[in-house]
C-alpha cells in the first residue's frame, strides 16, 4: 500500500535484503536553501520467517510506509515520473 491504496512497488530490495541477511534502508535527498542538500536514511524492518513471500511483502510495505513519511515531511520535494496506482 501507498497512502492507503495498493500501488506498484519494487520488491527486489526486500527480496535481496531477506535472502542475504542484509539490512534494509530507505533514503531520500532534500534540497535546502542555496546549493545544499540533506540526505535522510532510515532503517526498514525486514522480517525473516518461514514464509519468504510474506516477508518480502511485509518489508516492501514497510519501505513504502517510510517513503510516505518522507513525502509527508516535505511534499514539495517530490515528483513522480510514473504511475503509482492503477
Helices and strands as residue ranges (DSSP letters): H 12-20, E 24-32, E 36-44, H 52-73, G 75-77
